[in-house]
Amino acid sequence: MTFEQFISDWQSPSPTILVHTSGSTGKPKPLLVEKRRMEASARITCSFLGLKPGDSALLCMPLDYIAGKMMCVRSIVGGLRLIRVEPCGHPLQHLDEVPTFAAMVPMQVYNSLQDDREQNILKQIKHLIIGGGAISNNLATALRSFPNAVWSTYGMTETLSHIALRRLSGEDASEWYTPFDGVEVSLNQDGCLVINAPEVCAEPLTTNDIAEIDGDGRRFRIRGRRDNVVCSGGIKMQIEEIEAKLQAHTDIPLMITKRADEKFGETVVLLAECNDMEPLKALCHKWLSKYELPHDYIYVERLPLTETGKPARAEALRIANLGLSYN
């Protein structure tokens, strides 16, 4: 979708607009959302970040998905000056000004940190929000010393982008998300997060994210998705937690998935952009428990990602079950 097409849809008499889910767990799904709720979400974000009319906002994500659409809505509602660049891995590469506000995916932030000029621009952005995928420990560490506000977002298409933020930079950096005012969270019997955000979502939303809620019942942190659990020999393991253990000690792009197994029910499988798996095997034996150790190591030229940069878990599962392995 082009910017002009979005503006035309936004200005149409229809009270709803079509968006698509990210497709991280399967095929992207179409969803009609109410414009008035998108406006409410935009107002909440602009107010929380203290954005003022005339501030600049960087649009560097596809307009087919909620993240890109919401940047446009924030600019409309908040009177922000929108800076548009083609969605790519290096959105700051050709910028000749520093935006006040930017929303990026982890891959874009990581790439920007590898270039001195882009890193300098990144550090000067007053409010940087990062969403659309997990933020590795290494990336979080690199952002901790940034002089301005850097936030990790929590939300989804159904909540019209984020409903909670956690600080990544400065002394207030935390692994706990703080919901916006008017948003309540709880857990269901499976330990999955339930969101009650009436301004942006008509009904309480039960997510597939396994979470913890702190003692005051307000803040929460995410352990991983319910469908990203490997149950091997009766032991349940969270895919994202295994990935985090490994990513803390290597820059090799990797992903954990699983494979059906007659003996164990399911086994852990590791995908990596690495021809020589021996260093990764050694890393796994050093940092993982015996239950978490991959049964198979698969080389991939590129890890499967969605268009918005999230791990494409369904495709990773398909690759693992093709039966190709390093062992």
RALINCOR-V857664 format. One record per helix or strand of 2 or more residues. SS is the DSSP state (@ for helix, = for strand). FROM is the first residue (numbers start at 1). LEN is the number of residues. If there is no record, write none. Layout:
<<SS/FROM/LEN> <SS/FROM/LEN>>
This chain:
<<@/3/9> <=/16/5> <=/30/5> <@/35/15> <=/56/4> <@/66/13> <=/81/4> <=/101/4> <@/106/8> <@/116/9> <=/127/4> <@/137/8> <=/149/8> <@/157/3> <=/161/7> <=/177/3> <=/184/4> <=/192/5> <=/205/9> <=/220/6> <@/226/3> <=/229/4> <=/235/4> <@/239/9> <=/254/8> <=/265/8> <@/278/10> <=/296/4> <@/313/8>>
